[in-house]
Amino acid sequence: MKRFFLLSGTLWLSVFLLPLFTPHDEMPLLRAPETEAVAVDAETNVTVLTGGKVETLPLDVYLQGVVAAEMPALFPEEALKAQAVAARTYTMKRASETPAASHKGAMVCDDPNHCKAYQPLAAISANWGASSADYEEKIKSAVGETDGEILLYEGEPISAVFHSSCAKKTEAAADVWGRDVPYLQSVESVGDTDAPNHEKTVRVPIEEFRTKVLATYATADFSKSPVFGEPVRSAAGGVKTISVGGVNITGQQLRMMFGLRSANFTVSEEADAVVFQTVGFGHGVGMSQYGARGLALQGMEYREILAHYYTGTQLGKIEKKEV
């Protein structure tokens, strides 16, 4: 089935002409753009690989499970709405692509490292205790009040990636994945320091470190000092590459190799261990969830939050075209 995504509403370019920070390190309040509904051809159901099986779910039911699994329900409503739009946009983009073989033909899976986290809302709510009814209503409201809204760039749904928290800036896609994406640029972010374990120390026994590096980079030489060279960093502070035993390794590779929370780290060698000090959690590209929380607490609406993190995008609204 062909799927067409039309956009309407006000361009958000003027948002980025405003200064990013006030003297008090707060984002200025921005006027939210209007969004007009347009009829498009779109799926109302989503196929999801979850628990090893492919399930077909109504789009809104699936999104409720994603928002609840991806963002704490105690976050401000505007942050939850921003999360709902990002999740819907990602799903619509996947719907327009060929289903991945690893998904057994499904549009998306419930692995947050591959697609988005997902659990049935009722299953997550069971862990919320006395707050379950209120939190369920917040999640359903976030999905319902943004019904059909997606982010577009040049008329197409964007890859609305997001992460938990970053340092003072998000990462540009080019610095993390090596490919420039116009709407995934480095932008200022506030409120991220409120994230749990925003700064984290990881100690890796020296022999474990050497064994893992040599398994992939056999030419690494640990006989000379210093083992680590000066890292090449992105504008946001993430490690793009660093010399380890004379071999250049990307920060993302080291992150995956040693289970680091982010590639924004400093590293040092002690007598018995290699010590990483990380900042933030996730790849750092796109919307910061704790940054979205921070902006919402400053009074920003979800559309303004999305406009900030996804540079130059526009907000469209999809509806099922009646035949």
N, C-alpha and C positions, 0 to 999 in steps of 0.2 A: 504494500500500500504506500502511495506517495504521501508524504507529510509536508505541509507548507506552514511556515511560521512567518506571520506578518507582524510588523511592529507599528506602534503608534504612540503618541504622547510627546512630551517635551524633551528635547535633547538636554543632556546633562553637562555639556561641556563647560557651561558657565560655573558649575560647581567647583571646578578645578582652578578657576582664576582667582578664587578667594585664598587668602593665606591659610596654610595648614594648621597653624597654631596661634593662639593668643599668647600674650606675655605670661599668662598663668598656666601654660601648657594644657589648654583645653581647646577642643575643636570648636570653631564658631558654628552657631546654629545656621543651617541652610534651609532654603525654602524647598519643600518637596515638590517634585514635578508631578503633573497630572498624568494619569494613565487611562487611556480609552480602550474599551473592549473591542476586539475585532474577531470575527468568525474565522476559524481556521480548521483544517482537517487534523485532528489529533486523537490519540488513543485515550480512552477512559480507564483502561486496565493496564496493569504492569505485570510482566512475568519476572519472577524473582527466584534465584537459586538460593534457598535458605534451608539450613539443616540437611543439605545434601539432596534436596528435592526441589523441583521447579513448581512454584505456586503462582496462580493468577490472582491478582488482588486489584481492587479498585484503587485508582491513583491516590485519592485522598487518604485511604486507609494505609497504604504503603508509606506515604509521606509522614503520617502521624508517627509511625514506628521509627522512621529515620530520624525525625527531629528529636524524638524522645531518647533515642539511642546516641545521638551525636552531640546534643547540647543539654546541660543541666536544666531541668524544668523550673528551677528557682530563678533563672536568668530573667531580665526584664522582657516584657512582651515584645518590644520592638526588635530586640536581638533574636528572639525566637521566630519572629516573622521574617527577618532577614535570612535566617537559617532555612526556613521553609521555602523561600523563593530560590535560594541557592540549590537546595536539594531537588526542587521541581525542575529547575533549569538543567541540572546535570542529567536527570532522568529523561527529559525530553530530547536532549542531545544524544543520549544512548539509544533512544527509541528510533532515531533517524539513521542509526548506523547498523551495520551487520552484527547480529548477536555474537558474542565471543564464544568460541568453542569450549573454553574453560567454564562457561556458564551453562553448558548443556542446552544451548539455544535460548536461554533466558536473556532479557534485556540487561539485567543487573544482578549482582550477587550481594550477600550480606557481609562480605569481608571488607572492613574499613581500609585495609591496605590495598585493595583493588578497586572497589567501588565505594559504597557507603555502608556504615553500620546499620543494621536493621533488626528489630525484634518487634513482635506484636505489642501494641500499646498496652494491652491488658497485662501482658507478662512483665513489662517494665513497671507498670503501676503497682503491681503486687509488692514491690520493694519500697514503695513510697510511704507506707504506713498511713498515719492519720492525714497526711497531705495528699493522698492519692486522688481524691475527687477534685480538689482544686487544681492540682498539677495536670490531670487529664484534661480538664476544661481549658487550661492555658495552651496545651499542645494542640488540641482540636481547634481552638480559636485562631492560633497562629497559622494553621493550614487553611482554615476556612476563610479568614479575613483577607488572605492573599490569593484566594482561589483563582487558578489559571495564570497567575503572573509569573513571567520568566524574563531573564535577562538576555538581551540580544546584542550582537555586534555585527554591523553590516547586514542585518536582517536574519542572522542565524543564531540559534541558541549557543551560548558560550560554554566553555569548560569551567564551570563554577566551582573550582577547587577551593578548599579552605583548610585551616589548621587550628590547633588549639590556642597557641600563643607564640609570640615572637619577641624579639628584643624591641628596639625603638622603631624599627621599620620592618615591613614585610619584604620578602625576597622577590626579585624579578624572576619570571620563569626561565629566562635565558641563563641566569646564573646558577640555577638548580638543575634544569633539564637540558640546557644547551640549545634551546630553541626560543626565539623571541616571540612573545604573544602580546599584541598591542594592549589588551585589557588586563594583563597580568604583570604589571610593573611594580616596582618598589614604592610604597607609600608609607607615610608616618602612621604609627599606631600607638594608641594610649590605652591604659588599663591592663596591659598584659602582665605587669608585675603582680597583679592580684591572683594570678593562676597558681595553684598548688605546685610546689617543686619547680617554680619558674627557673631557679638556678639549682643545678643538681651536680653533685660530684660522683663520678664513676671511677672506681679503681679496678684496673685489670692486671692480674698477676703478670709479671714480666715475661715469663715463659709462655703463658697462654697468648699474650699479645704477639710475641715473635712467631709462635707456631701458626697462628691464624694469618698473619701477614705473609709469611713465607709460603703458605699453602696456595696463595693466589699470586704473589709476587716473589718468585723464587730468587730473583737477582738482588733482593733487598739485602744490604750489608749492615749488620748490627755491631760490627767490630770497631767501628769508628765513632767518635763523639764530636759533635752532638748527633744523636740519632735523628732528631727532628729539625727540619729547616724552617725558615720563616714562612708562615702560611700566606697564600694569596687569598684575599678576602673580597667579598662582594660589597656593594655600597651599603647593604644592610648589616654587614658584619659577619655573615656566614663564611665558612671556609670553602673556597672553591677548589683549591688544591693545596697540598702540603707535601713536602719531601719527607719520606720515611725510609731511612736506610739508603738514601740516594735514589729512591723511586718516587715519582710523583703519584699521589693517590688523591682522589677527590674527597671532599668532606662528606658527601653523601655515601660514598663507599665505606668510609670508616664508620659512619653512623649505622649503616646496616650491619656491618661486620661485628660491631661491639654493642649493638642494641642501645645506642645513644638516643636521647630524647630529641636532639636536633643536631644539625651540622654547624651551628653557631657555638663554637667551643674554643677553649684554650687547652693545651696539652703539655704535660711535663713528665719527665722520667725520674723516678725515685729508685732507690737501690733494689726494691723488690716489686715495683709496680709502675705501670703507666697510668697517669691520673688525668682524666678529662673533666673539665668544668664546663657544663653546657648551660645555655640560656634558651628558654622557650621550649616548645614541644610541637613537633611536626616538621613538615618540609618548609614551612614559612611562606608559601605562595598563596595569593588570593586573600580571602577574608580571614582575619584572625577572630576566633570565637570570643576570646576574652577581650579583644579590642572592640568587637561589636557590642559586648556588654558595657564596656567603658563608655562608648559613644552614646549608647542608649541611656545610661545613667546621667549623661550630660544633656539629655533632652533631644537627641536626634531621633527622627523617624527611621523606619527600616529602609525606606527608599533612599534616604540620604546616606545611610550606612553602606548600602550596596553600591551607591554611586562613588563613594570614597574608595572602597577596596577594589572595585572592578572598573578600571579607568576607561572612560569614554563609552561605556555601555548605555543601552537604552532599555526601558522597561516596556514590554508588551504583555498582552493578556490573551491567552489562548481560550478558545471555546470549541466545543464539539460542533462541527458543521452539520446542520440538519439536512438530510437527504430527502 
